[in-house]
Amino acid sequence: MTKNKMMTRSAFTLVEILLVLVILGVLAAIVVPKFSGRTEQANQTAAKTQLSTFETALDAFEIDNGHYPDSSEGLNALLINSNDAANWRGPYIKGQQLPLDPWGRDYMYEYPGKNNLNGYDLVSMGLDGRSGTEDDITNY
């Protein structure tokens, strides 16, 4: 065999390359949607877990101070004793600042709650970023 024949036999033809690209495209079309749904589910689970962490911290705050922080203090009362509460034993949340929800927005806190009349409302507005929609994650 000559050197030219060896080189032509070891190369891929254009048809073979296109066939591989089509196969990869079909596989991507099948696999990508399955993983994208998992990402949203993971974000929702992370938001529920964070709400649970806030609930624990707010309950500890209430035990120490005899009341929950009001809406004007917000969740920042878990980090900073802004009202010079005598029994404040915080910070009740680890870190220098409040965590954001998985979509990069602040959690909403309201006390007294509109939905939890004897407590507080905690809300992550979910993927769409609008309050009062189906994708909201709440403690009520």
N, C-alpha and C positions, 0 to 999 in steps of 0.2 A: 504494500500500500504506500501511496505517496503521502506526503505531508498534507497536501490540500484535502485529500479524501478524509483523513483523520479529523481535521478541523471541522469539516462540514458535518460529520457524523456526531460530533460531541456538542454541537450547538442546538438550542431549542428553535423550533420554527415559530413563526408568528402565530400560527393557528394553535399551537400548544400553549403559548403564553396567554393568548386570549381565553382559551378554555380554562386555564388555572384561575385567571382573574374572574371569570364568570362564576366558577365554583366558590371562590372566596366571597364574592358578592352575595351569592345565595345564602351561604353560611352566616354572613354578617347580618343579613336581613332576618334570619331566624333567631340568632343569638342575642343581638343588641336589644330588641324589645323586652326580652325576658329579664335582662339585667337592669334595664332602666326602671322597670316596675319595682325591682328590689331596692333600688336606691331610694325611691320615695317611701317605701315601707320602712326602711332603716331610719330615714329622717323622722317619720311619725313616731317610731319607737323611741328615738333619742329625745324628742320633745316630751313625750309622756314620762320618760325617766327624769328629765330635768324638772318637770312640774312636780313630780313626787319629791325630789330633792328640796324644791322650794317649800312644799307643804311641811316637810320635816323641820326645816329651818324656821318657818313661820310659827309652827307649834312651839318650838323651843323659845322663840322670842316671846310668844304669848305667855308661856309658863313663867319666864323670868320677869316680865313687865306687867302682866295682868291684862294685856290687851294686844290686839294685832296692830301693826303700823297702819295709819290711815292712808287714804289714797294720795294725799299730798306728799307724804314721806316715801311712799312706794316701797319697792323691794330694796332700795338703797339703805333703808333702815336695818337691813340684815348685815350690812358691811360697816356702816358708820353710825355712831350714836349722835344723831343730829339734834335730838331733843334733850340731851344730857339726862337720860333716864337713869335713875339711881341703881336699878337692878340689871342694867344692860350688861350681858356677859358675852358679847360678840367678839369678833365677827362670827356670824352664824353660817356663812358661806365661805368656802375657801377661795382664795384669789384676791386680786386687787380690784377687780371690777365684776359686775354681774355678767354671767354668760348670756350670749345671744341665742335665739332659737336656731335650729339647723338651717334656716333660710336667711340668716343674717339680720334678723330684726329683734327688737326688744320684746320681752314678754310683757303682757298687759296685766296689771294688778289693780283691783278695786276693792276697797273695804270701806263701809259695809258693801257686800256683794248685791248685785241685782238678781242673780240667780240663786246664790247661796245666801238667803236672807239673814241667817245667824252666823255667817262667816264671811269669807272673801271669795272673789272670783279671780282665777288665774287663766290666762288665755295665750296661746300661740296662734297667730292668724293663719298658719299653714302656708302651703305653696303659693296660693293666689294673693296673699298679703292683705286680704280684706276681712274685716270682722263680721261675724254673723253668717258665714257661709259654711257649707258642708265640710270643708277640709279643716276647720278650726279644731284645735286640740285644747280641751278645757279640763278643769277639775270638777265640773258639774255635769 
